[in-house]
């Protein structure tokens, strides 16, 4: 009886079945996460907090109870996961897995103020409640696809951002030497010039920092053009990765039964 209950809990929490109970649980958790994030946002409005603040605390307690029970339950049922049940330290590996760390971050902001009394630190901790948004990755197929894309193209993206970093160093260094004498307060050092480099490479151009010398303007023009090309690299990588991932998922769906989820046999 106990084993059956644990197995059923595993099916519901991990979504291995598509029955009404599992779907209802997923919809409930998604809705609870969405409302939690909404509360974190609207409670920063003092007028709303003054009028409806008495409702936020009970809702926070209810949410914490649900998320804590979910967190503990996932630890209990992790032994049924083939990925963790064969290892001596399987439970420990499961606890430090990315999604379990997200689940822990979702409940810690409630418990830490009982230990820490620093008001400023408590405010920062309360902001961590936004991590509950990442819990949607368990139940949202688009977010799962995004995670798969990042994992598949992590190396390519690292190379692309390394190239961007090199270009940023060169652009900031050139601008520092071109503008330092004319604007010593603005381009006081290469690190200070990096703000201009980031804003220009991303083609945002806030206008708070800009060159006034002819060499500086020529460098800025070149960097702006290069920035378009450099940022196109990770954009292209992500676009192609999304197309490839969506194609794989479509092929996988065509090979599985839409009712039971089992693969078709040749």
Secondary structure, DSSP 8 states (H G I E B T S, - for coil): -HHHHHHHHHHHHHT-S-SHHHHHHHHHHHHHHHHHHHHHHHTTSHHHHHHHHHHHHHHHHHHHHHHHHHHHHHHHHGGGSTTTTTSTTHHHHHHTSHHHHHHHHHHHHHHHTTT---HHHHHHHHHGGGGGGGGGGGT-HHHHHHHHHHHHTHHHHHHHHHHHHHHHHHHHHHHHHHHTTT-TTTS-SHHHHHHHHHHHHTT---SSS---SHHHHHHHHHHHHHHHHHHHHHHHHHHHHHHHHHHHHHHHHHTB-TTT--B---
